[in-house]
Amino acid sequence: MRQLNLHHLYYFWRVAKEGHLTRTAQQLHVSQSALSSQIRQLQDQLGHELFTREGRSLALTEVGHIVLEYAESIFSLSNELLALTESGDLRRLERLRIGSVATLSRNFQENFLRPVLGESTVKLFMRSASLEELLEMLRVHKLDLILSNRAVAADTSTPWRCQQIAEQSVCIVGPPGKQAKAFSFPRDLQKLPILLPGPSSDIRSQFDLLCEEHGVEIDPYAEVDDMAMLRLLARDSGGLAVVPEVVVQDELRSGKLQKYCVLERVSERFYAITAKRHFELVALKTLLEKSQESVRPSNQVTSK
């Protein structure tokens, strides 16, 4: 029975991802001629050319693209196996490695994790980065789950499982007092400085559209991508802020902020992104099953 040389396949995989023979050879600390020889042997074994040259770069042939898909699956599985065996026990999986988009609400993350917090059998590892960085870590099984406010689509080389786990209302909050009770949207928007999520935010796009429908132009006092910073500025600036309710749940509960109104048709959606794997993590299954309940603040503040 013929056996595929995984060493040759690994070298092909690295070159295919880099698209350049010399740079890959430098990264792998091998000579360019040795690397070329390994790939030629793989091509000979498969009976197909895998690359064509385009200037100084290499492009995959049609067969090369198919081989790359197989290589991605093979090395992804190997990374999953290594991750599972690091603890030395395949029967009891206690590590839960979660990545969250850097701008995601800390309150939302804590609410989501509440079902496993304090569990002696679960050890949490949290990582914050951009969605693109987190997806690469998930692809090689360095993460078990990504929390994001953006959905992602799967394809043959990245078989993500993306499911919506929550949808939070977005409201206008500000200093407590009579003006909160008397506030009318959109009439009173310009009575106080207003803080908005950054232009790249989906919430901001929805809010801008709502203002446009009402014929209102807003000149924001501040535009903030990071929800943790928006929460602090909402609490301390004395102005109005457009935020998901979960972001300021503690301030609403304590009375440091008051809800002025809930914005109709403006919401933030949260997604859990996982990769297909051969072993099911019990803690992860628990979180996903209880996500609808766990992301809801324990003491809801009544909307106007």
Secondary structure as UniProt FT lines:
FT   HELIX           6..18
FT   HELIX           21..28
FT   HELIX           32..46
FT   STRAND          51..54
FT   TURN            55..56
FT   STRAND          57..60
FT   HELIX           62..85
FT   TURN            86..87
FT   STRAND          95..101
FT   TURN            102..103
FT   HELIX           106..113
FT   HELIX           114..116
FT   TURN            117..118
FT   TURN            120..121
FT   STRAND          123..129
FT   HELIX           131..139
FT   TURN            140..141
FT   STRAND          145..148
FT   STRAND          160..174
FT   HELIX           178..182
FT   TURN            185..188
FT   HELIX           189..191
FT   STRAND          194..197
FT   TURN            199..200
FT   HELIX           202..213
FT   TURN            214..215
FT   STRAND          222..224
FT   HELIX           227..236
FT   STRAND          240..244
FT   HELIX           245..248
FT   HELIX           249..254
FT   STRAND          258..275
FT   HELIX           282..289
FT   HELIX           291..294
//
